[in-house]
Amino acid sequence: MTTYLRRALVASPTAQAQAARASLADAWDWCPIEQADVVIALGGDGFMLQTLHTLLDMRRASVPVFGMNLGTVGFLMNE
């Protein structure tokens, strides 16, 4: 039996993050963050923290977030 993860894609409003979002838009079937089993966050450290706070506010703190660094520093994000 195959289990599929429901993925949400969120991106900061920067041009680089929005371009990455557009290129990933057709890669999977994405769902709203409220329904996701895993969240992919495109942006910088600030956007990662914003995404984590959003999940905490929704009481969904157990949802893993994979951050892709499209910011300037990237201490919290993956390349």
C-alpha positions as CSV (number, residue, x, y, z in Angstrom):
1,M,0.0,0.0,0.0
2,T,1.5,3.3,-1.0
3,T,1.0,6.4,1.2
4,Y,1.0,9.8,-0.4
5,L,2.0,12.9,1.4
6,R,-0.1,16.0,0.9
7,R,2.3,18.8,0.1
8,A,1.8,22.5,0.4
9,L,4.0,25.0,-1.5
10,V,4.4,28.5,0.0
11,A,6.7,31.2,-1.4
12,S,7.8,34.6,-0.2
13,P,6.8,37.5,-2.5
14,T,10.3,38.0,-3.8
15,A,10.8,37.6,-7.6
16,Q,13.3,34.7,-7.1
17,A,10.9,32.8,-4.8
18,Q,7.9,33.4,-7.1
19,A,9.9,32.2,-10.1
20,A,10.8,29.0,-8.2
21,R,7.2,28.5,-7.2
22,A,6.1,28.9,-10.8
23,S,8.7,26.3,-11.9
24,L,7.5,23.8,-9.2
25,A,3.8,24.4,-9.6
26,D,3.3,21.4,-11.9
27,A,5.8,19.1,-10.2
28,W,3.2,17.7,-7.8
29,D,-0.4,18.1,-6.8
30,W,-0.2,20.8,-4.1
31,C,-2.8,21.4,-1.4
32,P,-3.5,24.3,1.0
33,I,-1.2,24.6,4.0
34,E,-4.1,23.7,6.3
35,Q,-4.3,20.2,4.8
36,A,-0.6,19.5,4.2
37,D,1.4,16.7,5.7
38,V,4.6,18.5,4.7
39,V,5.2,22.2,3.7
40,I,7.8,23.4,1.2
41,A,8.8,27.0,1.9
42,L,10.6,29.0,-0.7
43,G,12.3,32.2,0.5
44,G,14.7,33.3,3.2
45,D,15.1,32.8,6.9
46,G,12.4,35.4,7.7
47,F,9.9,33.6,5.5
48,M,10.8,30.3,7.1
49,L,10.1,31.8,10.5
50,Q,6.8,33.3,9.2
51,T,5.8,29.9,7.9
52,L,6.6,28.2,11.2
53,H,4.6,30.9,13.1
54,T,1.6,30.4,10.7
55,L,1.7,26.6,11.4
56,L,1.9,27.3,15.2
57,D,-1.1,29.7,14.9
58,M,-3.0,27.0,13.1
59,R,-2.0,24.5,15.9
60,R,-0.2,22.4,13.3
61,A,3.2,22.5,14.9
62,S,3.9,18.8,14.0
63,V,3.9,19.5,10.3
64,P,7.5,19.3,8.9
65,V,8.7,22.3,6.8
66,F,11.4,21.9,4.2
67,G,12.9,25.3,3.4
68,M,14.6,26.1,0.2
69,N,16.9,29.1,0.5
70,L,16.0,31.9,-2.0
71,G,17.0,34.7,0.4
72,T,20.3,36.3,1.2
73,V,21.7,34.6,4.3
74,G,20.1,31.2,4.7
75,F,21.0,30.0,8.2
76,L,17.8,28.1,8.5
77,M,17.3,27.0,4.8
78,N,18.6,24.3,2.5
79,E,20.4,25.2,-0.7
